[in-house]
Amino acid sequence: MVSSIDELGYIYDAAKTLMNEREKDYEGSWRDEGLGSAVGALYKKGSQVKTMYENGRLIENLPRSKEDCLDLMNYSAMVFRFLHLKENGSEISP
């Protein structure tokens, strides 16, 4: 549980850094792959994290677990971006 604004800022900064680092690799492919791909990636990663939790590995492998959670935030940001673009009338891929 996040216990302070400082911790929340740390999480936000880490997710933003990861998103920026991966954007260099993906070069906007999130837009080409479409909303369905972003939702699918979010679901898949969420399922992986859930399985890790159920198998007792979520806490055992903290570095990976934290990166997986940042991935969830990244995929959520992609979905949010699609929704934001749609709301503002921008054309997006299917």
BAMARFI-994830 format. One record per residue (C-alpha): z, y, x. Coordinates in Angstrom, 1 decimal, m for minus. Each point is the difference from the previous one (the first is absolute). Layout:
BEGIN
<site><z>Z</z><y>Y</y><x>X</x></site>
...
END
This chain:
BEGIN
<site><z>0.0</z><y>0.0</y><x>0.0</x></site>
<site><z>m0.8</z><y>3.5</y><x>1.3</x></site>
<site><z>3.2</z><y>1.8</y><x>0.4</x></site>
<site><z>m1.2</z><y>3.5</y><x>1.1</x></site>
<site><z>m2.9</z><y>2.4</y><x>m0.1</x></site>
<site><z>m0.3</z><y>m0.5</y><x>3.7</x></site>
<site><z>m0.7</z><y>m3.7</y><x>m0.4</x></site>
<site><z>m2.5</z><y>0.7</y><x>m2.7</x></site>
<site><z>m1.8</z><y>2.4</y><x>2.3</x></site>
<site><z>0.0</z><y>m2.6</y><x>2.7</x></site>
<site><z>m1.7</z><y>m2.5</y><x>m2.3</x></site>
<site><z>m2.5</z><y>2.6</y><x>m1.2</x></site>
<site><z>m0.8</z><y>1.0</y><x>3.6</x></site>
<site><z>m0.4</z><y>m3.7</y><x>1.1</x></site>
<site><z>m2.4</z><y>m0.7</y><x>m3.0</x></site>
<site><z>m2.0</z><y>3.1</y><x>0.7</x></site>
<site><z>m0.3</z><y>m0.8</y><x>3.7</x></site>
<site><z>m1.1</z><y>m3.5</y><x>m0.8</x></site>
<site><z>m2.6</z><y>1.3</y><x>m2.6</x></site>
<site><z>m1.4</z><y>2.4</y><x>2.5</x></site>
<site><z>m0.2</z><y>m2.6</y><x>2.8</x></site>
<site><z>m1.8</z><y>m2.5</y><x>m2.3</x></site>
<site><z>m2.3</z><y>2.7</y><x>m1.4</x></site>
<site><z>m1.5</z><y>0.3</y><x>3.5</x></site>
<site><z>m0.8</z><y>m3.7</y><x>m0.1</x></site>
<site><z>m1.2</z><y>m0.1</y><x>m3.6</x></site>
<site><z>m1.9</z><y>3.3</y><x>0.0</x></site>
<site><z>0.3</z><y>0.5</y><x>m3.7</x></site>
<site><z>m0.9</z><y>m3.6</y><x>m0.9</x></site>
<site><z>2.6</z><y>0.2</y><x>m2.7</x></site>
<site><z>m2.4</z><y>2.2</y><x>m2.0</x></site>
<site><z>m2.9</z><y>m2.4</y><x>0.5</x></site>
<site><z>2.0</z><y>m3.1</y><x>m0.9</x></site>
<site><z>1.1</z><y>1.4</y><x>m3.3</x></site>
<site><z>3.2</z><y>0.2</y><x>m2.1</x></site>
<site><z>0.0</z><y>m3.8</y><x>m0.7</x></site>
<site><z>0.2</z><y>m0.7</y><x>3.7</x></site>
<site><z>2.9</z><y>2.3</y><x>0.5</x></site>
<site><z>1.9</z><y>m1.5</y><x>m3.0</x></site>
<site><z>m0.8</z><y>m3.5</y><x>1.2</x></site>
<site><z>1.3</z><y>0.8</y><x>3.5</x></site>
<site><z>3.2</z><y>1.5</y><x>m1.6</x></site>
<site><z>0.5</z><y>m3.2</y><x>m2.0</x></site>
<site><z>m0.7</z><y>m2.3</y><x>2.9</x></site>
<site><z>2.4</z><y>1.8</y><x>2.3</x></site>
<site><z>2.6</z><y>0.2</y><x>m2.7</x></site>
<site><z>m0.3</z><y>m3.8</y><x>m0.5</x></site>
<site><z>0.4</z><y>m0.6</y><x>3.7</x></site>
<site><z>3.2</z><y>2.1</y><x>0.2</x></site>
<site><z>1.4</z><y>m1.8</y><x>m3.1</x></site>
<site><z>m0.7</z><y>m3.4</y><x>1.6</x></site>
<site><z>1.6</z><y>1.1</y><x>3.3</x></site>
<site><z>3.1</z><y>1.1</y><x>m2.0</x></site>
<site><z>0.1</z><y>m3.2</y><x>m2.0</x></site>
<site><z>m0.2</z><y>m2.1</y><x>3.2</x></site>
<site><z>2.7</z><y>2.0</y><x>1.7</x></site>
<site><z>m2.3</z><y>1.5</y><x>2.6</x></site>
<site><z>0.0</z><y>3.6</y><x>m1.1</x></site>
<site><z>3.2</z><y>0.9</y><x>1.9</x></site>
<site><z>m0.7</z><y>m2.4</y><x>2.9</x></site>
<site><z>m3.2</z><y>1.8</y><x>1.1</x></site>
<site><z>0.9</z><y>3.6</y><x>m0.5</x></site>
<site><z>m2.8</z><y>1.6</y><x>2.0</x></site>
<site><z>m2.7</z><y>m1.9</y><x>m2.0</x></site>
<site><z>1.9</z><y>0.6</y><x>m3.3</x></site>
<site><z>0.2</z><y>3.7</y><x>0.6</x></site>
<site><z>m3.7</z><y>0.2</y><x>0.9</x></site>
<site><z>m0.9</z><y>m2.0</y><x>m3.1</x></site>
<site><z>2.0</z><y>2.4</y><x>m2.1</x></site>
<site><z>m1.8</z><y>2.9</y><x>1.6</x></site>
<site><z>m3.3</z><y>m1.8</y><x>m0.9</x></site>
<site><z>1.2</z><y>m0.1</y><x>m3.6</x></site>
<site><z>0.5</z><y>3.7</y><x>0.1</x></site>
<site><z>m3.4</z><y>0.5</y><x>1.6</x></site>
<site><z>m1.8</z><y>m2.1</y><x>m2.7</x></site>
<site><z>2.0</z><y>1.9</y><x>m2.6</x></site>
<site><z>m1.2</z><y>3.2</y><x>1.5</x></site>
<site><z>m3.6</z><y>m1.2</y><x>m0.2</x></site>
<site><z>0.4</z><y>m0.9</y><x>m3.7</x></site>
<site><z>1.6</z><y>3.4</y><x>m0.6</x></site>
<site><z>m2.9</z><y>1.7</y><x>1.8</x></site>
<site><z>m2.5</z><y>m1.7</y><x>m2.2</x></site>
<site><z>1.9</z><y>1.0</y><x>m3.1</x></site>
<site><z>0.3</z><y>3.5</y><x>1.2</x></site>
<site><z>m3.7</z><y>0.2</y><x>0.7</x></site>
<site><z>m0.8</z><y>m1.4</y><x>m3.4</x></site>
<site><z>2.3</z><y>2.4</y><x>m1.7</x></site>
<site><z>m1.7</z><y>2.9</y><x>1.7</x></site>
<site><z>m3.5</z><y>m1.2</y><x>m1.0</x></site>
<site><z>m1.1</z><y>m1.2</y><x>3.4</x></site>
<site><z>m2.4</z><y>m2.9</y><x>0.3</x></site>
<site><z>1.5</z><y>m3.1</y><x>1.5</x></site>
<site><z>m1.3</z><y>m3.5</y><x>0.7</x></site>
<site><z>0.8</z><y>m2.7</y><x>m2.6</x></site>
END
